[in-house]
Amino acid sequence: MNVMTENAPKFDVLKWLTVVVLIAGAIAGNVYFENQPAALRIAAMILIGLVVVSIAAFTEKGRKVIAFAQDSRIEMRKVVWPTRQETVQVTLLVVGIVVITALFLWGIDTVLLWMVQYITGQRG
């Protein structure tokens, strides 16, 4: 095993600790400097966020997340999206089936209600 890969988890812990400290510091700084202009605080938060993401990206989990995102983009390009006409047709079909199913269930419910009323003598 490579010396770099053996030490990677130790450095990853240090990197994640740095990320947590930076996030906590950003939150505390935002509260402490609440009287400062919002634009300045937002800019500082964005800057700290970019630093945090950059540090996290160089951890083992960060590399896996980046690889997953890249693979997801590749897979999304392979998807064949339906045309507008296909989408409308399938939507209307689903609506029609839902209406038919609702009417069928309403009919069964009505028949069962009549049967229960007849059996219990509640119908005149």
N, C-alpha and C positions, 0 to 999 in steps of 0.2 A: 504494500500500500504506500502511496505517496505521502511524504511528510506534510505537504500542503493540505491534503484531504484529511489527514489525521488531526491536524490543528484547526480545521475549518469549523467544527462544532464549537470549539472553545471561543473562536473569534465571533461566531454567530451569536453566542450568548452575549458577548460584549456589545455587538452591534444592536441586538434587540434591547439591551439595557439602555444604550444610548438613545434609541428611538423612544423608549418609554420616558426617559428623562427629558428629552426635547419636547415631547407632547405635554408632559406635566408642566414644564417651564412655559410653554406657549399658553396653556390655560391660565396659569398663575399670572403671567405677564399681561394677558388680556384683561384679567380682573383688576390687576394693580394699575394698569394704565387706562382705566375706563373713561377718564376725563379727556384723553387724547382723541383726536379726530378718528372717526370710524374707518375712513379710507386708509389711514396710516396703520391702524391695527389689523385691518383686513390684508393689507400688503405684507405686513410682518407674518401673519398666519399663513399666507400663501407661500412666502419664502421658506418658512420653517417646514411647511408641508412638503415642499419640493425636496428639501434636505432629508426629511424623514423617509420619503419614498425612495430617494436615491440610496440612502443607507440600507433600507430594507431590501432593495433590489439586489444587493450584493451578498445576501444570505442564501443559504441553500433553499429555503422555502421561497424566497423571493425569485430565485432563478426558475423554480418549478412553476410559480404563478405566471411569470413572463412566458415561459415555454407553453403553458396551457393557453394563455391568451393568444399567442401566435398560432397555435394549432386550431383554436376556435375560429380565428379569422379565416384560415385556410378552408375549414369545413363550411363556414358560412358562404364562401364563394362558390361552393359546390352545390348549394341548395338551389333547386328549381322552384321559383316562386310562381304561384298561380297568376293568371291574367285577371284583369278586373271582371271580365265576363264570367270566368270560372268561379271567382269569389262570390259574385252576386248570385249565380245559379245555386251554388252549394248552400249559401245562406238562406235563400228562399226555400230550398229543399228541407233544411233543418227546421225552419219556422213552420213549414207545412206539416212535417212529422210531429213536431211538438203540439200543434193545434189538434191534429188527429188523435194523438195519444191523450191529450187533455179531455177531448170530447168522449173518448172511449172510457176513460176512468170516471168521468162525470156520470156517464150512462150506467156503469156498473154500480157506482155509489148510489144513484137514484133507485135502481132495481133492488139493491140490498136494503135501502131504507124502507121501501114499500113492503118488502118481505118481513122485515123486523116489525114494522107497524102492524101488519096483518097478523103475525104470530102473537104479538103482545096485545092485540085487540085495540090498539090506539086508533085504527082507521074505522070510520063510521060505517 
